[in-house]
Amino acid sequence: MAQQTFGANDANKVTVSFYSQDGKGCMRYLLSTPNAQPVERCANADSTIAAVRGVEKDSTGNAYTIVAGRSFSSKIVVVSIELDHAENTPAEVSDSGFLAVLPGQRTVISVVPIDEYGNLVGSRYLFR
């Protein structure tokens, strides 16, 4: 489990956790706000990563795009998060997980798993 603050003050937290369901590796993120609902996903059998995305607001009403995920290969050391407007941002993989909190409402297109040499590991994770 990992936790990170976001937004205007330290009271805004997002927590990422891993779990298994029906033999599949799963992950979720949850905000530390009242009535928050978890955003979660389980991987397909042949996946090298599973990821979720969402747009959340902090306690002052500012929007943040959250991308969280889980790696199923020890070869993956970083992911490239592909965004709208041909932009991307890296997120380091630590303890098999990654988390990126970006200011504003962004469209997340895919997550690309990358090894220490810059090579693709498995296939891109496409959001639909």
C-alpha positions in Angstrom: 0.0 0.0 0.0 1.2 3.5 -0.9 -0.1 6.9 0.0 0.5 10.3 -1.5 -0.9 13.8 -0.7 -2.3 16.0 -3.5 -3.9 19.3 -3.9 -4.0 22.4 -1.7 -3.1 20.7 1.6 -1.9 17.6 3.3 -5.4 16.5 4.2 -6.0 15.4 0.6 -4.6 11.9 0.3 -4.8 9.1 -2.3 -4.0 5.6 -1.2 -3.1 2.8 -3.6 -3.5 -0.9 -2.6 -3.0 -4.3 -4.2 -5.2 -7.3 -3.8 -6.1 -10.6 -5.6 -9.5 -11.6 -6.8 -10.3 -14.9 -8.6 -6.5 -15.6 -9.0 -6.0 -12.2 -10.8 -3.8 -9.4 -9.6 -5.8 -6.3 -8.8 -5.3 -2.7 -7.6 -7.3 0.2 -6.4 -7.0 3.8 -5.4 -9.1 5.5 -2.8 -9.3 9.2 -1.7 -9.3 10.2 2.0 -12.5 12.1 1.6 -15.9 11.3 3.0 -18.1 9.1 0.8 -15.1 8.4 -1.6 -15.6 5.4 -3.8 -12.6 3.2 -4.8 -11.4 3.2 -8.4 -10.2 -0.4 -9.1 -9.2 -2.8 -11.8 -8.0 -6.4 -12.2 -5.5 -7.5 -14.8 -6.0 -9.9 -17.6 -4.1 -13.2 -17.5 -1.5 -12.1 -20.0 -1.1 -8.5 -18.8 2.2 -7.0 -17.7 0.4 -4.1 -16.0 -3.0 -3.0 -14.8 -3.9 0.6 -14.4 -6.8 2.9 -13.4 -7.4 6.6 -14.1 -9.7 9.2 -12.6 -10.2 12.9 -12.2 -10.6 13.9 -8.6 -11.1 17.2 -6.7 -9.2 18.3 -3.7 -10.7 20.0 -0.7 -10.6 23.4 -2.4 -12.3 22.1 -5.6 -9.2 22.0 -7.8 -9.2 19.0 -10.3 -6.4 16.5 -10.5 -5.9 13.6 -12.9 -4.8 10.4 -11.0 -3.2 7.4 -12.7 -2.3 4.4 -10.6 -1.2 1.0 -11.5 0.5 -2.3 -10.7 3.3 -4.1 -12.6 3.4 -7.8 -13.0 6.9 -8.0 -14.3 10.1 -7.3 -12.4 11.6 -6.0 -15.7 9.4 -2.9 -15.6 11.1 0.0 -13.9 9.1 2.9 -15.3 6.0 3.6 -17.2 5.3 6.4 -19.7 1.8 7.8 -19.2 0.5 9.0 -22.6 -1.8 12.0 -22.4 -3.9 14.1 -24.8 -2.1 16.7 -26.9 0.7 14.3 -27.7 2.2 14.7 -24.2 3.5 12.0 -21.8 4.9 11.8 -18.3 7.0 9.1 -16.6 6.1 7.4 -13.4 8.7 5.3 -11.6 7.7 1.8 -10.6 8.3 1.1 -6.9 7.3 -2.1 -5.0 5.5 -3.2 -8.2 3.3 0.0 -8.3 3.2 3.4 -9.8 1.2 6.6 -9.1 1.0 9.9 -10.9 -1.1 12.9 -9.7 -1.3 15.6 -12.4 -2.9 19.0 -12.0 -6.0 19.6 -14.0 -8.4 17.4 -15.9 -6.4 15.4 -18.5 -7.3 12.6 -20.9 -5.1 9.6 -20.3 -4.7 7.5 -23.4 -2.4 4.7 -22.3 0.4 3.5 -20.1 3.6 2.1 -21.6 5.7 -0.4 -19.5 9.4 0.2 -20.0 12.5 -1.7 -18.8 15.8 -0.3 -17.6 17.1 -0.1 -21.2 14.1 1.8 -22.6 12.5 -1.2 -24.2 8.7 -1.9 -24.2 7.8 -4.8 -21.8 4.7 -6.6 -23.0 2.2 -4.2 -24.6 0.8 -0.8 -23.9 -2.2 -0.6 -21.5 -4.9 1.2 -23.5 -7.8 3.0 -21.7 -11.1 2.7 -23.4 
